[in-house]
Amino acid sequence: MTPHHGLWLAEAHTPSPFSFVVLAIIFALSVTQLVSPRLFWRLNRPLQRPFVKDYDATEPSTKGYAVMRLTAGIVAAACLVFLVTALR
């Protein structure tokens, strides 16, 4: 086994368990973003405190949330494809 293989094990060309965990976490976060994009914005409000005077002024528009949902859907689909192909 060579020193660097990333997320794949060289001998059997199978993904490591770590890659499944990472993909599952990314999938869960992207599905949450797809279903409720305002949730992450609300959770991150305290991080804005030093930089923003008015929280409501920085809330994304309806189109902004639509772009977030589109991106989350693409990421969720990609994770699902990676998970399904890795399990074959």
ZAMARGU-4260 file (C-alpha; in steps of 0.2 Angstrom, whole numbers, plus 5000, padded with zeros to 4 digits):
<rodrens>
0) 5000/5000/5000 | 5007/5017/4995 | 5007/5031/5008 | 4993/5042/5000 | 4977/5035/4994
5) 4965/5048/4999 | 4948/5041/5003 | 4951/5024/4994 | 4960/5008/4999 | 4972/5003/4986
10) 4972/4984/4987 | 4953/4981/4984 | 4949/4998/4976 | 4935/5000/4988 | 4931/5016/4998
15) 4936/5017/5016 | 4923/5018/5029 | 4928/5036/5032 | 4922/5041/5015 | 4905/5034/5019
20) 4904/5044/5035 | 4909/5060/5026 | 4897/5057/5012 | 4883/5053/5024 | 4886/5069/5034
25) 4886/5080/5018 | 4871/5071/5011 | 4861/5074/5028 | 4867/5093/5028 | 4862/5095/5010
30) 4845/5087/5012 | 4842/5098/5027 | 4847/5113/5017 | 4835/5107/5003 | 4820/5106/5014
35) 4823/5121/5026 | 4836/5133/5019 | 4831/5146/5032 | 4836/5134/5046 | 4855/5136/5042
40) 4853/5155/5040 | 4845/5156/5058 | 4858/5145/5066 | 4872/5156/5059 | 4865/5172/5065
45) 4875/5173/5081 | 4891/5171/5070 | 4886/5187/5061 | 4885/5197/5077 | 4902/5206/5076
50) 4899/5210/5057 | 4881/5215/5055 | 4870/5228/5063 | 4853/5222/5056 | 4851/5203/5054
55) 4835/5205/5044 | 4844/5216/5031 | 4856/5202/5027 | 4843/5188/5025 | 4844/5181/5008
60) 4830/5185/4996 | 4817/5172/4989 | 4829/5170/4974 | 4844/5167/4985 | 4835/5153/4995
65) 4830/5146/4978 | 4848/5145/4973 | 4853/5137/4989 | 4840/5124/4987 | 4846/5121/4969
70) 4864/5119/4975 | 4858/5108/4989 | 4849/5097/4978 | 4863/5095/4966 | 4875/5091/4981
75) 4863/5078/4988 | 4861/5070/4971 | 4880/5069/4969 | 4882/5061/4986 | 4868/5049/4983
80) 4877/5044/4966 | 4894/5042/4975 | 4886/5031/4989 | 4877/5020/4977 | 4892/5017/4966
85) 4903/5014/4980 | 4892/5001/4987 | 4892/4991/4971
</rodrens>
